[in-house]
Every structure is written in structure tokens, then in C-alpha cells.
């Protein structure tokens, strides 16, 4: 449902609340008021995105993907501030299926912008992992440094450290394979 329809419904329910309370139907008025508050909350926080995030926390990628696919046109259904988060969630789901294909979603999420620093750090950490899979050490190092800078609350510090250790292992493997000369 487009956002302007939610606003119309919310204001209609708010008007109904005022009318009900004016005519002394307090119980029904409070109930309709709570319903209008719920409609206004879904204007700012899309219920499909919230349910998809719930499924992602439970590591149920199929359920999260199903709810994200219900969003047909994210530009009309979501606020502009949620566009980046939509692409981040799609990228996280795609990274389980085809990691190298999810790069475009993470980059789009970063270009559209996100307000929370740990989500920016998560997108950059995922891009660093993709760059490592492509054997692009310079790009991976750049994304890791940006992820470390964006992770101000140290929520991803362990994952960043693990990724750096993997890069060191990748360097050792390259040195070993270059040193080997077949006869």
C-alpha cells in the first residue's frame, strides 16, 4: 500500500476518533485512536520490512525473502530513508545464495544512504568479503578500513578482526603458490 494512502487512512481514523469522543463514545474512541497510531507507525516503519528483519534475525532467509518480495515498488511503498535498508536486506539474503551477485545491492544501499553507522559498517564489511573472494586485496583493505571507521560501537569488531586474519592467510597462500615452481 503506498504511503499516501496510509496517511489518508490515518487522518480519517484520527477524525473518527475526535468525532467519537465528541459524542461521548470514549471506549470506542480510544480503540480507534490506538488503531490510528498503528497506521501512523506503519507509515514510518514498513511492516513488511520489520517482518523481514525478524526472519533475518532468526536466520530464516526464505521467510525474509518472501516478505521482501511482497514489496513490489520500494520507491512508492517505503520512505526515502528506508530505500538503503531495503537494498541492504536484499543484499544480505542474496549473499547466502550467490555472494558475488549481492555486491550491487550493498553498493546501492550505500549510495542511497542509511542513518545507522553499524548498518553502513555491515554493508562495507560485506563488500570487503566480496572483494576478498575476487582476490582484490586493495579494495578489500579499503572496505575493511571504512567498516572499522563506521563501526563506532564496536558491534562488528570481531568480524573485522576475523576478516583481517583471513587476508593475512590469503597473503601467505599467494606467497606459497608463487614460490612453487613446477618442473
C-alpha positions as CSV (number, residue, x, y, z in Angstrom):
1,X,0.0,0.0,0.0
2,X,1.5,3.4,-1.0
3,X,2.4,5.7,1.8
4,X,0.0,8.5,0.9
5,X,-2.9,6.0,1.3
6,X,-1.7,5.2,4.8
7,X,-1.7,8.9,5.7
8,X,-5.2,9.3,4.4
9,X,-6.4,6.3,6.4
10,X,-4.5,7.5,9.5
11,X,-6.1,11.0,9.3
12,X,-9.6,9.5,8.6
13,X,-9.2,7.4,11.7
14,X,-8.0,10.3,13.7
15,X,-11.1,12.3,12.6
16,X,-13.3,9.4,13.6
17,X,-11.6,9.4,17.0
18,X,-12.4,13.1,17.5
19,X,-16.0,12.6,16.4
20,X,-16.5,9.5,18.7
21,X,-15.0,11.3,21.7
22,X,-17.1,14.4,21.0
23,X,-20.3,12.3,21.1
24,X,-19.1,10.6,24.4
25,X,-18.2,7.2,22.9
26,X,-14.9,7.2,24.9
27,X,-14.2,3.4,24.8
28,X,-14.6,3.2,21.0
29,X,-12.8,6.5,20.6
30,X,-9.7,5.2,22.4
31,X,-9.7,2.0,20.4
32,X,-9.9,3.9,17.1
33,X,-7.1,6.2,18.4
34,X,-4.9,3.2,19.0
35,X,-5.7,2.0,15.6
36,X,-4.8,5.3,14.0
37,X,-1.5,5.4,15.9
38,X,-0.7,1.9,14.5
39,X,-1.4,3.2,11.0
40,X,0.9,6.2,11.5
41,X,3.6,3.9,12.9
42,X,3.4,1.8,9.7
43,X,3.9,4.9,7.7
44,X,7.4,5.4,9.2
45,X,8.3,1.7,9.7
46,X,7.0,-0.6,6.9
47,X,5.6,-3.7,8.4
48,X,7.0,-5.9,5.6
49,X,10.5,-4.7,6.3
50,X,10.0,-5.3,10.0
51,X,8.8,-8.8,9.5
52,X,11.7,-9.5,7.1
53,X,14.2,-8.2,9.7
54,X,12.6,-10.5,12.2
55,X,13.1,-13.5,9.9
56,X,16.7,-12.5,9.2
57,X,17.4,-12.4,13.0
58,X,16.0,-16.0,13.1
59,X,18.2,-16.8,10.1
60,X,15.2,-17.8,8.1
61,X,16.2,-16.5,4.7
62,X,13.3,-17.9,2.8
63,X,10.8,-16.2,5.1
64,X,12.7,-12.9,4.9
65,X,12.9,-13.1,1.1
66,X,9.2,-13.9,0.9
67,X,8.3,-10.7,2.8
68,X,10.7,-8.5,0.9
69,X,9.3,-9.8,-2.4
70,X,5.9,-8.5,-1.3
71,X,7.3,-5.0,-1.6
72,X,6.6,-4.6,-5.4
73,X,7.8,-1.0,-5.8
74,X,10.0,0.1,-2.9
75,X,10.2,3.7,-4.1
76,X,6.4,4.2,-3.6
77,X,5.9,1.9,-0.6
78,X,8.8,3.0,1.5
79,X,10.1,6.3,2.8
80,X,13.2,7.6,1.1
81,X,15.2,6.9,4.3
82,X,14.3,3.2,4.0
83,X,15.5,2.6,0.5
84,X,19.0,1.9,1.6
85,X,17.9,-0.5,4.2
86,X,15.7,-2.3,1.7
87,X,18.7,-2.9,-0.6
88,X,20.8,-3.9,2.5
89,X,18.3,-6.6,3.4
90,X,18.1,-7.9,-0.2
91,X,21.9,-8.0,-0.3
92,X,22.1,-10.0,2.9
93,X,19.6,-12.5,1.5
94,X,21.4,-12.7,-1.9
95,X,24.7,-13.1,-0.2
96,X,23.6,-16.5,1.1
97,X,22.6,-17.7,-2.4
98,X,25.2,-16.0,-4.6
99,X,27.7,-13.9,-2.7
100,X,29.3,-12.2,-5.8
101,X,25.8,-11.2,-7.1
102,X,25.0,-9.4,-3.9
103,X,27.6,-6.7,-4.4
104,X,25.3,-4.5,-6.4
105,X,22.7,-4.4,-3.6
106,X,25.3,-3.4,-1.0
107,X,26.7,-0.7,-3.2
108,X,23.2,0.6,-3.9
109,X,22.4,0.6,-0.2
110,X,25.5,2.7,0.5
111,X,24.7,5.2,-2.3
112,X,21.0,5.5,-1.2
113,X,22.3,6.1,2.4
114,X,21.5,4.6,5.8
115,X,21.3,6.5,9.1
116,X,22.8,3.9,11.4
117,X,26.5,3.5,11.4
118,X,26.5,-0.2,12.2
119,X,24.4,-0.9,9.1
120,X,26.9,1.1,7.0
121,X,29.7,-0.9,8.6
122,X,27.9,-4.2,7.8
123,X,27.5,-3.2,4.2
124,X,31.1,-2.3,3.9
125,X,32.2,-5.4,5.7
126,X,30.2,-7.5,3.2
127,X,31.7,-5.6,0.3
128,X,35.2,-6.4,1.8
129,X,34.3,-10.1,1.9
130,X,33.2,-10.0,-1.7
131,X,36.4,-8.2,-2.7
132,X,38.4,-10.9,-0.9
133,X,36.5,-13.6,-2.8
134,X,37.5,-11.8,-6.0
135,X,41.2,-11.7,-4.8
136,X,41.2,-7.9,-4.8
137,X,43.2,-7.1,-1.7
138,X,43.4,-3.4,-2.2
139,X,39.6,-3.0,-2.4
140,X,39.1,-5.4,0.5
141,X,41.5,-3.4,2.7
142,X,39.8,-0.1,1.8
143,X,36.3,-1.5,2.7
144,X,37.7,-3.0,5.9
145,X,39.2,0.3,7.0
146,X,35.9,2.1,6.2
147,X,33.9,-0.6,8.1
148,X,36.2,-0.2,11.1
149,X,35.7,3.6,11.0
150,X,31.9,3.3,10.7
151,X,31.6,0.7,13.5
152,X,31.7,3.2,16.3
153,X,30.1,0.9,18.9
154,X,32.4,-2.0,18.1
155,X,29.5,-4.3,17.2
156,X,31.4,-5.8,14.3
157,X,34.9,-5.7,15.8
158,X,35.2,-9.4,16.0
159,X,34.1,-9.9,12.4
160,X,36.5,-7.2,11.2
161,X,39.4,-8.9,13.0
162,X,38.5,-12.3,11.6
163,X,38.4,-10.8,8.1
164,X,41.9,-9.2,8.6
165,X,43.2,-12.6,9.7
166,X,41.7,-14.2,6.6
167,X,43.5,-11.5,4.5
168,X,46.8,-12.5,6.1
169,X,46.1,-16.1,5.3
170,X,45.3,-15.1,1.8
171,X,48.7,-13.4,1.5
172,X,50.5,-16.5,2.8
173,X,48.8,-18.7,0.3
174,X,49.8,-16.3,-2.5
175,X,53.4,-16.4,-1.4
176,X,53.4,-20.2,-1.2
177,X,51.9,-20.6,-4.7
178,X,54.3,-18.1,-6.2
179,X,57.3,-19.8,-4.7
180,X,56.3,-23.2,-6.1
181,X,57.8,-23.8,-9.5
182,X,56.7,-27.0,-11.3
183,X,59.4,-28.8,-13.3
